[in-house]
Amino acid sequence: MKAPEIRRRASSDLREEVKRLRQEMFDRRFRAHNEEKPDRGVVSRARRDVARILGILRERELGLSREPAGSGKE
């Protein structure tokens, strides 16, 4: 999930998404012991998404806003 996509969503939706991702990470770690080749990338992607969401929620709490800068090419 990309930061601009996260910023478009409501804070309440983001809090629910964090709960869902944390539960998914727990389930994946628990099931990894029973699988032959667990997909470890799922847990790391979920962990990064949680960090992004929590960062954006904190920005909103502090009243900071980060607007995407131009095209990025000069």
PDB file with SEQRES, HELIX, SHEET and CRYST1 records, atoms N, CA, C and O in Angstrom:
SEQRES   1 A   74  MET LYS ALA PRO GLU ILE ARG ARG ARG ALA SER SER ASP          
SEQRES   2 A   74  LEU ARG GLU GLU VAL LYS ARG LEU ARG GLN GLU MET PHE          
SEQRES   3 A   74  ASP ARG ARG PHE ARG ALA HIS ASN GLU GLU LYS PRO ASP          
SEQRES   4 A   74  ARG GLY VAL VAL SER ARG ALA ARG ARG ASP VAL ALA ARG          
SEQRES   5 A   74  ILE LEU GLY ILE LEU ARG GLU ARG GLU LEU GLY LEU SER          
SEQRES   6 A   74  ARG GLU PRO ALA GLY SER GLY LYS GLU                          
HELIX    1 AA1 ALA A    3  ARG A    7  1                                   5    
HELIX    2 AA2 SER A   11  ALA A   32  1                                  22    
HELIX    3 AA3 ARG A   40  LEU A   62  1                                  23    
CRYST1    1.000    1.000    1.000  90.00  90.00  90.00 P 1           1          
ATOM      1  N   MET A   1       0.843  -1.160   0.000  1.00  0.00           N  
ATOM      2  CA  MET A   1       0.000   0.000   0.000  1.00  0.00           C  
ATOM      3  C   MET A   1       0.902   1.240   0.000  1.00  0.00           C  
ATOM      4  O   MET A   1       1.854   1.322   0.776  1.00  0.00           O  
ATOM      5  N   LYS A   2       0.602   2.175  -0.850  1.00  0.00           N  
ATOM      6  CA  LYS A   2       1.406   3.390  -0.998  1.00  0.00           C  
ATOM      7  C   LYS A   2       0.879   4.501  -0.086  1.00  0.00           C  
ATOM      8  O   LYS A   2      -0.307   4.532   0.245  1.00  0.00           O  
ATOM      9  N   ALA A   3       1.763   5.404   0.312  1.00  0.00           N  
ATOM     10  CA  ALA A   3       1.406   6.487   1.227  1.00  0.00           C  
ATOM     11  C   ALA A   3       0.278   7.377   0.675  1.00  0.00           C  
ATOM     12  O   ALA A   3      -0.643   7.691   1.429  1.00  0.00           O  
ATOM     13  N   PRO A   4       0.303   7.799  -0.598  1.00  0.00           N  
ATOM     14  CA  PRO A   4      -0.804   8.633  -1.088  1.00  0.00           C  
ATOM     15  C   PRO A   4      -2.161   7.905  -1.014  1.00  0.00           C  
ATOM     16  O   PRO A   4      -3.194   8.520  -0.753  1.00  0.00           O  
ATOM     17  N   GLU A   5      -2.132   6.623  -1.244  1.00  0.00           N  
ATOM     18  CA  GLU A   5      -3.356   5.823  -1.149  1.00  0.00           C  
ATOM     19  C   GLU A   5      -3.857   5.788   0.297  1.00  0.00           C  
ATOM     20  O   GLU A   5      -5.061   5.847   0.543  1.00  0.00           O  
ATOM     21  N   ILE A   6      -2.939   5.694   1.238  1.00  0.00           N  
ATOM     22  CA  ILE A   6      -3.301   5.658   2.651  1.00  0.00           C  
ATOM     23  C   ILE A   6      -3.863   7.010   3.081  1.00  0.00           C  
ATOM     24  O   ILE A   6      -4.840   7.069   3.828  1.00  0.00           O  
ATOM     25  N   ARG A   7      -3.253   8.088   2.613  1.00  0.00           N  
ATOM     26  CA  ARG A   7      -3.678   9.430   3.010  1.00  0.00           C  
ATOM     27  C   ARG A   7      -5.097   9.756   2.559  1.00  0.00           C  
ATOM     28  O   ARG A   7      -5.755  10.598   3.170  1.00  0.00           O  
ATOM     29  N   ARG A   8      -5.575   9.111   1.511  1.00  0.00           N  
ATOM     30  CA  ARG A   8      -6.927   9.360   1.017  1.00  0.00           C  
ATOM     31  C   ARG A   8      -7.997   8.719   1.898  1.00  0.00           C  
ATOM     32  O   ARG A   8      -9.172   9.074   1.801  1.00  0.00           O  
ATOM     33  N   ARG A   9      -7.609   7.792   2.742  1.00  0.00           N  
ATOM     34  CA  ARG A   9      -8.571   7.059   3.562  1.00  0.00           C  
ATOM     35  C   ARG A   9      -8.817   7.758   4.895  1.00  0.00           C  
ATOM     36  O   ARG A   9      -7.975   8.514   5.381  1.00  0.00           O  
ATOM     37  N   ALA A  10      -9.981   7.494   5.476  1.00  0.00           N  
ATOM     38  CA  ALA A  10     -10.352   8.081   6.764  1.00  0.00           C  
ATOM     39  C   ALA A  10      -9.556   7.433   7.892  1.00  0.00           C  
ATOM     40  O   ALA A  10      -9.143   6.277   7.791  1.00  0.00           O  
ATOM     41  N   SER A  11      -9.347   8.186   8.959  1.00  0.00           N  
ATOM     42  CA  SER A  11      -8.568   7.688  10.098  1.00  0.00           C  
ATOM     43  C   SER A  11      -9.187   6.442  10.712  1.00  0.00           C  
ATOM     44  O   SER A  11      -8.466   5.519  11.093  1.00  0.00           O  
ATOM     45  N   SER A  12     -10.509   6.402  10.812  1.00  0.00           N  
ATOM     46  CA  SER A  12     -11.162   5.228  11.401  1.00  0.00           C  
ATOM     47  C   SER A  12     -10.918   3.988  10.541  1.00  0.00           C  
ATOM     48  O   SER A  12     -10.711   2.894  11.066  1.00  0.00           O  
ATOM     49  N   ASP A  13     -10.943   4.163   9.222  1.00  0.00           N  
ATOM     50  CA  ASP A  13     -10.652   3.037   8.327  1.00  0.00           C  
ATOM     51  C   ASP A  13      -9.212   2.562   8.501  1.00  0.00           C  
ATOM     52  O   ASP A  13      -8.933   1.364   8.460  1.00  0.00           O  
ATOM     53  N   LEU A  14      -8.309   3.508   8.694  1.00  0.00           N  
ATOM     54  CA  LEU A  14      -6.900   3.155   8.855  1.00  0.00           C  
ATOM     55  C   LEU A  14      -6.668   2.385  10.155  1.00  0.00           C  
ATOM     56  O   LEU A  14      -5.870   1.449  10.192  1.00  0.00           O  
ATOM     57  N   ARG A  15      -7.363   2.779  11.211  1.00  0.00           N  
ATOM     58  CA  ARG A  15      -7.216   2.053  12.478  1.00  0.00           C  
ATOM     59  C   ARG A  15      -7.713   0.612  12.330  1.00  0.00           C  
ATOM     60  O   ARG A  15      -7.107  -0.315  12.867  1.00  0.00           O  
ATOM     61  N   GLU A  16      -8.804   0.433  11.608  1.00  0.00           N  
ATOM     62  CA  GLU A  16      -9.325  -0.921  11.350  1.00  0.00           C  
ATOM     63  C   GLU A  16      -8.341  -1.729  10.498  1.00  0.00           C  
ATOM     64  O   GLU A  16      -8.163  -2.927  10.714  1.00  0.00           O  
ATOM     65  N   GLU A  17      -7.711  -1.070   9.540  1.00  0.00           N  
ATOM     66  CA  GLU A  17      -6.728  -1.733   8.681  1.00  0.00           C  
ATOM     67  C   GLU A  17      -5.513  -2.191   9.496  1.00  0.00           C  
ATOM     68  O   GLU A  17      -4.972  -3.270   9.256  1.00  0.00           O  
ATOM     69  N   VAL A  18      -5.089  -1.369  10.457  1.00  0.00           N  
ATOM     70  CA  VAL A  18      -3.966  -1.747  11.324  1.00  0.00           C  
ATOM     71  C   VAL A  18      -4.335  -2.994  12.124  1.00  0.00           C  
ATOM     72  O   VAL A  18      -3.525  -3.914  12.247  1.00  0.00           O  
ATOM     73  N   LYS A  19      -5.541  -3.031  12.661  1.00  0.00           N  
ATOM     74  CA  LYS A  19      -5.990  -4.216  13.414  1.00  0.00           C  
ATOM     75  C   LYS A  19      -5.984  -5.453  12.529  1.00  0.00           C  
ATOM     76  O   LYS A  19      -5.532  -6.522  12.939  1.00  0.00           O  
ATOM     77  N   ARG A  20      -6.496  -5.293  11.302  1.00  0.00           N  
ATOM     78  CA  ARG A  20      -6.563  -6.421  10.383  1.00  0.00           C  
ATOM     79  C   ARG A  20      -5.164  -6.917  10.013  1.00  0.00           C  
ATOM     80  O   ARG A  20      -4.919  -8.123   9.987  1.00  0.00           O  
ATOM     81  N   LEU A  21      -4.251  -5.991   9.727  1.00  0.00           N  
ATOM     82  CA  LEU A  21      -2.886  -6.373   9.348  1.00  0.00           C  
ATOM     83  C   LEU A  21      -2.150  -7.043  10.501  1.00  0.00           C  
ATOM     84  O   LEU A  21      -1.415  -8.007  10.288  1.00  0.00           O  
ATOM     85  N   ARG A  22      -2.341  -6.542  11.719  1.00  0.00           N  
ATOM     86  CA  ARG A  22      -1.683  -7.161  12.879  1.00  0.00           C  
ATOM     87  C   ARG A  22      -2.201  -8.581  13.099  1.00  0.00           C  
ATOM     88  O   ARG A  22      -1.433  -9.486  13.427  1.00  0.00           O  
ATOM     89  N   GLN A  23      -3.501  -8.768  12.918  1.00  0.00           N  
ATOM     90  CA  GLN A  23      -4.068 -10.120  13.056  1.00  0.00           C  
ATOM     91  C   GLN A  23      -3.523 -11.036  11.967  1.00  0.00           C  
ATOM     92  O   GLN A  23      -3.205 -12.195  12.231  1.00  0.00           O  
ATOM     93  N   GLU A  24      -3.414 -10.522  10.747  1.00  0.00           N  
ATOM     94  CA  GLU A  24      -2.860 -11.301   9.645  1.00  0.00           C  
ATOM     95  C   GLU A  24      -1.409 -11.694   9.921  1.00  0.00           C  
ATOM     96  O   GLU A  24      -1.012 -12.828   9.651  1.00  0.00           O  
ATOM     97  N   MET A  25      -0.618 -10.761  10.457  1.00  0.00           N  
ATOM     98  CA  MET A  25       0.776 -11.077  10.779  1.00  0.00           C  
ATOM     99  C   MET A  25       0.846 -12.173  11.840  1.00  0.00           C  
ATOM    100  O   MET A  25       1.659 -13.091  11.734  1.00  0.00           O  
ATOM    101  N   PHE A  26       0.002 -12.080  12.854  1.00  0.00           N  
ATOM    102  CA  PHE A  26      -0.020 -13.089  13.904  1.00  0.00           C  
ATOM    103  C   PHE A  26      -0.376 -14.453  13.320  1.00  0.00           C  
ATOM    104  O   PHE A  26       0.286 -15.451  13.606  1.00  0.00           O  
ATOM    105  N   ASP A  27      -1.428 -14.489  12.500  1.00  0.00           N  
ATOM    106  CA  ASP A  27      -1.856 -15.753  11.895  1.00  0.00           C  
ATOM    107  C   ASP A  27      -0.769 -16.342  11.007  1.00  0.00           C  
ATOM    108  O   ASP A  27      -0.532 -17.549  11.037  1.00  0.00           O  
ATOM    109  N   ARG A  28      -0.114 -15.511  10.226  1.00  0.00           N  
ATOM    110  CA  ARG A  28       0.944 -15.999   9.326  1.00  0.00           C  
ATOM    111  C   ARG A  28       2.116 -16.570  10.104  1.00  0.00           C  
ATOM    112  O   ARG A  28       2.647 -17.623   9.750  1.00  0.00           O  
ATOM    113  N   ARG A  29       2.526 -15.877  11.170  1.00  0.00           N  
ATOM    114  CA  ARG A  29       3.647 -16.380  11.971  1.00  0.00           C  
ATOM    115  C   ARG A  29       3.275 -17.703  12.633  1.00  0.00           C  
ATOM    116  O   ARG A  29       4.101 -18.611  12.728  1.00  0.00           O  
ATOM    117  N   PHE A  30       2.040 -17.805  13.087  1.00  0.00           N  
ATOM    118  CA  PHE A  30       1.580 -19.025  13.736  1.00  0.00           C  
ATOM    119  C   PHE A  30       1.534 -20.190  12.742  1.00  0.00           C  
ATOM    120  O   PHE A  30       1.958 -21.301  13.058  1.00  0.00           O  
ATOM    121  N   ARG A  31       1.015 -19.922  11.534  1.00  0.00           N  
ATOM    122  CA  ARG A  31       0.902 -20.975  10.521  1.00  0.00           C  
ATOM    123  C   ARG A  31       2.235 -21.324   9.868  1.00  0.00           C  
ATOM    124  O   ARG A  31       2.365 -22.392   9.270  1.00  0.00           O  
ATOM    125  N   ALA A  32       3.223 -20.446   9.973  1.00  0.00           N  
ATOM    126  CA  ALA A  32       4.512 -20.684   9.314  1.00  0.00           C  
ATOM    127  C   ALA A  32       5.191 -21.941   9.844  1.00  0.00           C  
ATOM    128  O   ALA A  32       5.972 -22.570   9.131  1.00  0.00           O  
ATOM    129  N   HIS A  33       4.907 -22.306  11.066  1.00  0.00           N  
ATOM    130  CA  HIS A  33       5.522 -23.503  11.645  1.00  0.00           C  
ATOM    131  C   HIS A  33       4.958 -24.779  11.040  1.00  0.00           C  
ATOM    132  O   HIS A  33       5.598 -25.827  11.125  1.00  0.00           O  
ATOM    133  N   ASN A  34       3.797 -24.720  10.442  1.00  0.00           N  
ATOM    134  CA  ASN A  34       3.149 -25.906   9.880  1.00  0.00           C  
ATOM    135  C   ASN A  34       3.339 -26.035   8.373  1.00  0.00           C  
ATOM    136  O   ASN A  34       3.096 -27.103   7.813  1.00  0.00           O  
ATOM    137  N   GLU A  35       3.765 -24.977   7.718  1.00  0.00           N  
ATOM    138  CA  GLU A  35       3.917 -24.999   6.268  1.00  0.00           C  
ATOM    139  C   GLU A  35       5.341 -25.376   5.886  1.00  0.00           C  
ATOM    140  O   GLU A  35       6.290 -25.103   6.620  1.00  0.00           O  
ATOM    141  N   GLU A  36       5.470 -26.004   4.731  1.00  0.00           N  
ATOM    142  CA  GLU A  36       6.812 -26.361   4.254  1.00  0.00           C  
ATOM    143  C   GLU A  36       7.596 -25.132   3.826  1.00  0.00           C  
ATOM    144  O   GLU A  36       8.737 -24.941   4.247  1.00  0.00           O  
ATOM    145  N   LYS A  37       6.986 -24.297   2.986  1.00  0.00           N  
ATOM    146  CA  LYS A  37       7.660 -23.093   2.490  1.00  0.00           C  
ATOM    147  C   LYS A  37       6.760 -21.889   2.762  1.00  0.00           C  
ATOM    148  O   LYS A  37       6.020 -21.456   1.879  1.00  0.00           O  
ATOM    149  N   PRO A  38       6.819 -21.352   3.967  1.00  0.00           N  
ATOM    150  CA  PRO A  38       5.965 -20.196   4.261  1.00  0.00           C  
ATOM    151  C   PRO A  38       6.406 -18.970   3.466  1.00  0.00           C  
ATOM    152  O   PRO A  38       7.594 -18.787   3.200  1.00  0.00           O  
ATOM    153  N   ASP A  39       5.452 -18.144   3.096  1.00  0.00           N  
ATOM    154  CA  ASP A  39       5.740 -16.910   2.364  1.00  0.00           C  
ATOM    155  C   ASP A  39       6.099 -15.831   3.381  1.00  0.00           C  
ATOM    156  O   ASP A  39       5.213 -15.168   3.922  1.00  0.00           O  
ATOM    157  N   ARG A  40       7.374 -15.654   3.640  1.00  0.00           N  
ATOM    158  CA  ARG A  40       7.829 -14.701   4.642  1.00  0.00           C  
ATOM    159  C   ARG A  40       7.622 -13.259   4.197  1.00  0.00           C  
ATOM    160  O   ARG A  40       7.601 -12.353   5.029  1.00  0.00           O  
ATOM    161  N   GLY A  41       7.471 -13.040   2.912  1.00  0.00           N  
ATOM    162  CA  GLY A  41       7.276 -11.690   2.409  1.00  0.00           C  
ATOM    163  C   GLY A  41       5.971 -11.071   2.858  1.00  0.00           C  
ATOM    164  O   GLY A  41       5.870  -9.849   2.975  1.00  0.00           O  
ATOM    165  N   VAL A  42       4.977 -11.893   3.109  1.00  0.00           N  
ATOM    166  CA  VAL A  42       3.673 -11.378   3.526  1.00  0.00           C  
ATOM    167  C   VAL A  42       3.795 -10.659   4.861  1.00  0.00           C  
ATOM    168  O   VAL A  42       3.238  -9.575   5.034  1.00  0.00           O  
ATOM    169  N   VAL A  43       4.511 -11.244   5.794  1.00  0.00           N  
ATOM    170  CA  VAL A  43       4.663 -10.647   7.115  1.00  0.00           C  
ATOM    171  C   VAL A  43       5.444  -9.339   7.020  1.00  0.00           C  
ATOM    172  O   VAL A  43       5.058  -8.345   7.634  1.00  0.00           O  
ATOM    173  N   SER A  44       6.526  -9.328   6.267  1.00  0.00           N  
ATOM    174  CA  SER A  44       7.332  -8.104   6.183  1.00  0.00           C  
ATOM    175  C   SER A  44       6.574  -6.987   5.469  1.00  0.00           C  
ATOM    176  O   SER A  44       6.692  -5.824   5.855  1.00  0.00           O  
ATOM    177  N   ARG A  45       5.796  -7.318   4.430  1.00  0.00           N  
ATOM    178  CA  ARG A  45       4.995  -6.287   3.754  1.00  0.00           C  
ATOM    179  C   ARG A  45       3.924  -5.742   4.692  1.00  0.00           C  
ATOM    180  O   ARG A  45       3.673  -4.537   4.715  1.00  0.00           O  
ATOM    181  N   ALA A  46       3.301  -6.613   5.455  1.00  0.00           N  
ATOM    182  CA  ALA A  46       2.265  -6.177   6.401  1.00  0.00           C  
ATOM    183  C   ALA A  46       2.879  -5.283   7.477  1.00  0.00           C  
ATOM    184  O   ALA A  46       2.284  -4.281   7.872  1.00  0.00           O  
ATOM    185  N   ARG A  47       4.073  -5.651   7.948  1.00  0.00           N  
ATOM    186  CA  ARG A  47       4.750  -4.854   8.971  1.00  0.00           C  
ATOM    187  C   ARG A  47       5.056  -3.449   8.440  1.00  0.00           C  
ATOM    188  O   ARG A  47       4.876  -2.462   9.153  1.00  0.00           O  
ATOM    189  N   ARG A  48       5.514  -3.364   7.200  1.00  0.00           N  
ATOM    190  CA  ARG A  48       5.799  -2.053   6.598  1.00  0.00           C  
ATOM    191  C   ARG A  48       4.517  -1.238   6.412  1.00  0.00           C  
ATOM    192  O   ARG A  48       4.509  -0.029   6.644  1.00  0.00           O  
ATOM    193  N   ASP A  49       3.433  -1.903   5.994  1.00  0.00           N  
ATOM    194  CA  ASP A  49       2.163  -1.202   5.828  1.00  0.00           C  
ATOM    195  C   ASP A  49       1.668  -0.650   7.161  1.00  0.00           C  
ATOM    196  O   ASP A  49       1.176   0.477   7.222  1.00  0.00           O  
ATOM    197  N   VAL A  50       1.797  -1.438   8.225  1.00  0.00           N  
ATOM    198  CA  VAL A  50       1.389  -0.968   9.550  1.00  0.00           C  
ATOM    199  C   VAL A  50       2.201   0.266   9.925  1.00  0.00           C  
ATOM    200  O   VAL A  50       1.645   1.242  10.427  1.00  0.00           O  
ATOM    201  N   ALA A  51       3.505   0.232   9.688  1.00  0.00           N  
ATOM    202  CA  ALA A  51       4.356   1.381  10.016  1.00  0.00           C  
ATOM    203  C   ALA A  51       3.947   2.615   9.218  1.00  0.00           C  
ATOM    204  O   ALA A  51       3.896   3.716   9.767  1.00  0.00           O  
ATOM    205  N   ARG A  52       3.659   2.446   7.943  1.00  0.00           N  
ATOM    206  CA  ARG A  52       3.225   3.587   7.117  1.00  0.00           C  
ATOM    207  C   ARG A  52       1.918   4.175   7.642  1.00  0.00           C  
ATOM    208  O   ARG A  52       1.781   5.391   7.773  1.00  0.00           O  
ATOM    209  N   ILE A  53       0.966   3.301   7.940  1.00  0.00           N  
ATOM    210  CA  ILE A  53      -0.340   3.767   8.412  1.00  0.00           C  
ATOM    211  C   ILE A  53      -0.196   4.499   9.739  1.00  0.00           C  
ATOM    212  O   ILE A  53      -0.768   5.573   9.924  1.00  0.00           O  
ATOM    213  N   LEU A  54       0.571   3.918  10.668  1.00  0.00           N  
ATOM    214  CA  LEU A  54       0.751   4.568  11.962  1.00  0.00           C  
ATOM    215  C   LEU A  54       1.469   5.907  11.824  1.00  0.00           C  
ATOM    216  O   LEU A  54       1.170   6.845  12.563  1.00  0.00           O  
ATOM    217  N   GLY A  55       2.397   6.007  10.903  1.00  0.00           N  
ATOM    218  CA  GLY A  55       3.084   7.271  10.658  1.00  0.00           C  
ATOM    219  C   GLY A  55       2.132   8.342  10.156  1.00  0.00           C  
ATOM    220  O   GLY A  55       2.194   9.491  10.594  1.00  0.00           O  
ATOM    221  N   ILE A  56       1.260   7.972   9.245  1.00  0.00           N  
ATOM    222  CA  ILE A  56       0.291   8.927   8.693  1.00  0.00           C  
ATOM    223  C   ILE A  56      -0.738   9.320   9.752  1.00  0.00           C  
ATOM    224  O   ILE A  56      -1.136  10.483   9.827  1.00  0.00           O  
ATOM    225  N   LEU A  57      -1.171   8.361  10.569  1.00  0.00           N  
ATOM    226  CA  LEU A  57      -2.091   8.697  11.657  1.00  0.00           C  
ATOM    227  C   LEU A  57      -1.431   9.672  12.636  1.00  0.00           C  
ATOM    228  O   LEU A  57      -2.088  10.581  13.144  1.00  0.00           O  
ATOM    229  N   ARG A  58      -0.153   9.490  12.897  1.00  0.00           N  
ATOM    230  CA  ARG A  58       0.569  10.393  13.795  1.00  0.00           C  
ATOM    231  C   ARG A  58       0.697  11.779  13.174  1.00  0.00           C  
ATOM    232  O   ARG A  58       0.571  12.783  13.876  1.00  0.00           O  
ATOM    233  N   GLU A  59       0.946  11.848  11.866  1.00  0.00           N  
ATOM    234  CA  GLU A  59       0.993  13.150  11.180  1.00  0.00           C  
ATOM    235  C   GLU A  59      -0.325  13.889  11.361  1.00  0.00           C  
ATOM    236  O   GLU A  59      -0.345  15.086  11.648  1.00  0.00           O  
ATOM    237  N   ARG A  60      -1.415  13.169  11.191  1.00  0.00           N  
ATOM    238  CA  ARG A  60      -2.731  13.796  11.342  1.00  0.00           C  
ATOM    239  C   ARG A  60      -2.947  14.268  12.777  1.00  0.00           C  
ATOM    240  O   ARG A  60      -3.510  15.339  13.002  1.00  0.00           O  
ATOM    241  N   GLU A  61      -2.502  13.472  13.745  1.00  0.00           N  
ATOM    242  CA  GLU A  61      -2.647  13.825  15.148  1.00  0.00           C  
ATOM    243  C   GLU A  61      -1.882  15.105  15.483  1.00  0.00           C  
ATOM    244  O   GLU A  61      -2.359  15.928  16.265  1.00  0.00           O  
ATOM    245  N   LEU A  62      -0.717  15.268  14.903  1.00  0.00           N  
ATOM    246  CA  LEU A  62       0.111  16.443  15.164  1.00  0.00           C  
ATOM    247  C   LEU A  62      -0.267  17.635  14.294  1.00  0.00           C  
ATOM    248  O   LEU A  62       0.242  18.737  14.499  1.00  0.00           O  
ATOM    249  N   GLY A  63      -1.150  17.424  13.329  1.00  0.00           N  
ATOM    250  CA  GLY A  63      -1.554  18.509  12.452  1.00  0.00           C  
ATOM    251  C   GLY A  63      -0.583  18.765  11.324  1.00  0.00           C  
ATOM    252  O   GLY A  63      -0.633  19.819  10.690  1.00  0.00           O  
ATOM    253  N   LEU A  64       0.295  17.824  11.065  1.00  0.00           N  
ATOM    254  CA  LEU A  64       1.241  17.958   9.956  1.00  0.00           C  
ATOM    255  C   LEU A  64       0.592  17.419   8.696  1.00  0.00           C  
ATOM    256  O   LEU A  64      -0.195  16.475   8.755  1.00  0.00           O  
ATOM    257  N   SER A  65       0.911  18.002   7.577  1.00  0.00           N  
ATOM    258  CA  SER A  65       0.417  17.444   6.323  1.00  0.00           C  
ATOM    259  C   SER A  65       1.566  17.381   5.346  1.00  0.00           C  
ATOM    260  O   SER A  65       2.347  18.324   5.225  1.00  0.00           O  
ATOM    261  N   ARG A  66       1.664  16.280   4.661  1.00  0.00           N  
ATOM    262  CA  ARG A  66       2.735  16.114   3.679  1.00  0.00           C  
ATOM    263  C   ARG A  66       2.082  16.001   2.310  1.00  0.00           C  
ATOM    264  O   ARG A  66       1.477  14.984   1.970  1.00  0.00           O  
ATOM    265  N   GLU A  67       2.217  17.039   1.555  1.00  0.00           N  
ATOM    266  CA  GLU A  67       1.680  17.049   0.194  1.00  0.00           C  
ATOM    267  C   GLU A  67       2.716  16.443  -0.737  1.00  0.00           C  
ATOM    268  O   GLU A  67       3.910  16.695  -0.574  1.00  0.00           O  
ATOM    269  N   PRO A  68       2.280  15.641  -1.720  1.00  0.00           N  
ATOM    270  CA  PRO A  68       3.251  15.114  -2.684  1.00  0.00           C  
ATOM    271  C   PRO A  68       3.866  16.262  -3.469  1.00  0.00           C  
ATOM    272  O   PRO A  68       3.148  17.132  -3.962  1.00  0.00           O  
ATOM    273  N   ALA A  69       5.174  16.269  -3.588  1.00  0.00           N  
ATOM    274  CA  ALA A  69       5.883  17.329  -4.317  1.00  0.00           C  
ATOM    275  C   ALA A  69       5.820  17.057  -5.798  1.00  0.00           C  
ATOM    276  O   ALA A  69       5.953  15.906  -6.211  1.00  0.00           O  
ATOM    277  N   GLY A  70       5.625  18.056  -6.598  1.00  0.00           N  
ATOM    278  CA  GLY A  70       5.626  18.018  -8.064  1.00  0.00           C  
ATOM    279  C   GLY A  70       5.817  16.673  -8.726  1.00  0.00           C  
ATOM    280  O   GLY A  70       5.323  15.656  -8.240  1.00  0.00           O  
ATOM    281  N   SER A  71       6.520  16.668  -9.815  1.00  0.00           N  
ATOM    282  CA  SER A  71       6.707  15.437 -10.568  1.00  0.00           C  
ATOM    283  C   SER A  71       7.921  14.650 -10.092  1.00  0.00           C  
ATOM    284  O   SER A  71       8.058  13.471 -10.419  1.00  0.00           O  
ATOM    285  N   GLY A  72       8.804  15.283  -9.325  1.00  0.00           N  
ATOM    286  CA  GLY A  72       9.989  14.593  -8.846  1.00  0.00           C  
ATOM    287  C   GLY A  72      11.171  14.696  -9.788  1.00  0.00           C  
ATOM    288  O   GLY A  72      12.295  14.378  -9.400  1.00  0.00           O  
ATOM    289  N   LYS A  73      10.940  15.137 -11.031  1.00  0.00           N  
ATOM    290  CA  LYS A  73      12.024  15.315 -12.000  1.00  0.00           C  
ATOM    291  C   LYS A  73      12.252  16.797 -12.190  1.00  0.00           C  
ATOM    292  O   LYS A  73      11.306  17.577 -12.295  1.00  0.00           O  
ATOM    293  N   GLU A  74      13.510  17.176 -12.231  1.00  0.00           N  
ATOM    294  CA  GLU A  74      13.816  18.604 -12.407  1.00  0.00           C  
ATOM    295  C   GLU A  74      14.550  18.857 -13.677  1.00  0.00           C  
ATOM    296  O   GLU A  74      14.884  20.003 -13.980  1.00  0.00           O  
TER     297      GLU A  74                                                      
END                                                                             
